């Protein structure tokens, strides 16, 4: 299920749009300000963000700049600002689309899905798993915290990739063994636990990564990125 964050200071607009996109099968969260949006993103990890321009405090343009420190997912502006210079500014800042109010929600839904599909296709082709501030480059087997490389052993790297590919799923020892070693016997559990312990200690040295891998006692692990 794709996750959608709607940011607008108009509560009626948020309610109507939220109900519409829930009906389309999205998991939706709403925010009425820049600060609220920034609090939601790290845990919710939206696949797309729809952002108003005119908001009290930090406006949509400033919010987009701050969001880019947390995520690279598509951001669409949905706003009553219709001037060409506003559209140009929004797109120049990195928004993938600029939609003016009032608009057809069906058309907005189509635009959102196109941008989500395009973004996921690009990240898949480039072989990158992103969970800001963590980035896993699959093609060259490297892991980064922002721009700093995290040095992992081959086993630690394989375990991290295995868990990250199944984000927020409980990965049992059996599944981990099958995916990282091609098979599993009970004696493998100890090796998996040792690699998980070493991996977690390395990640704990970076702010924001301390609780990224959760132990599910008696079963295995869960990647919470």
C-alpha positions in Angstrom: 0.0 0.0 0.0 1.5 3.3 -1.0 1.8 6.0 1.7 0.7 9.6 1.0 1.4 12.7 3.1 -0.9 15.7 2.5 0.3 19.0 3.8 -2.1 22.0 3.8 -3.3 24.5 6.4 -6.9 24.2 5.2 -8.4 21.5 7.4 -11.5 21.1 5.1 -9.2 20.5 2.1 -7.2 18.0 4.1 -10.3 16.1 5.2 -11.8 15.9 1.7 -8.6 14.9 0.0 -7.6 12.4 2.7 -10.9 10.6 2.4 -10.7 10.5 -1.3 -7.2 9.0 -1.4 -8.0 6.5 1.4 -10.8 5.4 -1.0 -8.2 4.9 -3.6 -6.3 2.5 -1.4 -3.6 4.9 -0.1 -2.4 5.0 3.5 -2.8 8.7 4.3 -1.5 11.1 6.9 -2.1 14.8 7.0 -0.1 17.8 8.3 -1.2 21.4 8.7 2.2 23.0 8.9 5.9 22.6 8.0 6.8 21.5 11.5 4.1 18.8 11.6 5.2 17.5 8.2 8.8 17.2 9.3 7.7 15.3 12.4 5.7 12.8 10.4 8.1 11.9 7.6 10.8 10.0 9.4 8.4 7.4 10.9 5.7 7.4 8.2 8.1 7.3 5.2 5.6 8.5 2.6 6.0 7.4 -1.1 4.7 10.8 -2.2 4.0 14.2 -0.6 1.4 16.7 -1.7 2.3 20.2 -0.5 0.5 23.5 -0.3 2.4 26.7 -0.9 0.6 29.3 1.2 0.9 28.2 4.8 1.5 30.1 8.1 5.1 30.1 9.3 7.3 28.3 6.8 5.6 28.3 3.4 5.6 25.4 1.0 8.8 26.4 -0.8 10.7 26.5 2.5 9.1 23.2 3.6 10.2 21.5 0.4 13.8 22.5 1.1 13.6 21.1 4.6 11.9 17.9 3.4 14.8 17.2 1.1 17.0 16.6 4.1 14.7 13.7 5.1 13.5 12.2 1.8 13.9 12.2 -1.9 10.4 11.0 -2.7 8.2 12.9 -5.2 6.7 16.2 -4.0 3.8 17.8 -5.8 2.6 21.3 -5.1 -1.2 21.7 -4.8 -1.9 25.4 -4.4 -4.0 28.4 -5.2 -0.9 30.2 -6.5 -1.5 30.3 -10.2 1.2 32.8 -11.4 3.8 31.5 -13.9 6.6 32.7 -11.6 5.2 30.6 -8.7 5.0 27.5 -10.9 8.6 28.0 -12.1 9.8 28.6 -8.6 8.2 25.4 -7.3 9.6 23.2 -10.1 13.0 24.8 -9.9 13.1 23.9 -6.2 12.7 20.2 -7.1 8.9 19.6 -7.1 7.9 17.0 -9.7 4.6 18.7 -10.4 2.7 21.9 -9.8 -1.1 21.6 -9.7 -3.4 24.6 -9.1 -6.6 24.6 -7.1 -9.4 23.8 -7.7 -8.4 20.6 -9.4 -9.8 17.2 -10.3 -8.9 14.8 -7.6 -9.0 12.0 -10.2 -6.4 13.8 -12.2 -4.4 14.5 -9.1 -4.5 10.8 -8.2 -3.3 9.9 -11.7 -0.4 12.4 -11.5 0.6 11.0 -8.0 0.6 7.4 -9.2 2.6 8.3 -12.3 5.3 10.0 -10.2 5.4 7.2 -7.6 5.8 4.6 -10.3 8.5 6.6 -12.1 10.4 7.2 -8.8 10.3 3.6 -7.8 11.4 2.5 -11.3 14.4 4.9 -11.2 15.5 3.8 -7.7 15.2 0.1 -8.8 17.2 0.7 -12.0 20.0 2.5 -10.1 20.1 -0.3 -7.5 19.7 2.0 -4.5 17.7 1.5 -1.4 17.1 4.7 0.5 15.9 5.1 4.0 17.2 8.6 4.8 19.7 9.2 6.3 20.7 5.6 5.3 21.5 4.7 1.7 22.4 1.3 0.4 24.0 1.1 -3.0 23.4 -2.5 -4.3 25.5 -2.3 -7.4 28.8 -1.6 -5.6 27.9 -3.1 -2.2 28.4 0.2 -0.2 26.4 1.7 2.6 26.3 5.4 3.5 25.0 7.5 6.4 24.3 10.8 4.5 27.7 11.1 2.6 29.8 9.1 5.1 30.4 5.4 4.2 29.6 2.8 6.8 32.2 0.0 6.6 30.5 -3.4 6.9 31.8 -7.0 6.5 30.2 -9.0 3.6 28.0 -10.9 6.1 26.8 -7.7 7.8 26.1 -6.1 4.4 24.1 -9.2 3.2 22.1 -9.2 6.4 21.3 -5.5 6.1 20.2 -5.8 2.5 18.1 -8.8 3.4 16.3 -7.0 6.1 16.0 -3.7 4.2 14.4 -5.4 1.2 11.7 -6.7 3.5 11.2 -3.5 5.4 8.9 -3.7 8.4 8.4 -7.4 8.0 9.5 -9.9 10.7 12.3 -11.8 9.1 12.7 -15.2 10.8 16.1 -16.8 11.2 14.9 -19.4 8.6 14.1 -16.7 6.0 17.3 -14.8 6.6 19.3 -18.0 6.3 17.6 -19.0 3.0 18.1 -15.5 1.5 21.7 -14.9 2.6 23.1 -18.4 2.6 20.9 -20.3 0.3 19.6 -22.6 3.0 19.1 -22.9 6.8 19.9 -25.3 9.6 19.4 -24.6 13.2 23.1 -24.2 13.8 23.0 -21.1 11.5 21.0 -19.2 14.1 24.0 -18.4 16.2 26.0 -17.0 13.2 23.0 -14.8 12.2 22.7 -13.5 15.7 26.4 -12.6 15.8 26.2 -10.8 12.5 23.1 -8.9 13.6 24.8 -7.9 16.9 27.9 -6.5 15.0 25.7 -4.8 12.4 23.6 -3.1 15.1 26.6 -1.9 17.0 27.9 -0.2 13.9 24.6 1.4 13.1 24.2 2.6 16.6 27.1 4.9 16.1 25.0 7.1 13.8 22.2 9.4 14.9 18.9 8.2 13.6 20.0 4.6 13.0 20.1 3.4 16.6 16.8 1.5 16.5 16.7 0.7 12.8 17.0 -3.1 13.4 14.7 -4.5 15.9 15.0 -7.9 17.6 11.9 -10.0 17.5 12.6 -12.4 20.4 12.6 -16.0 19.4 11.8 -15.3 15.8 14.4 -13.1 14.1 14.7 -9.4 13.2 12.7 -6.5 11.7 14.1 -3.5 9.7 12.2 -0.4 10.9 13.7 2.1 8.4 
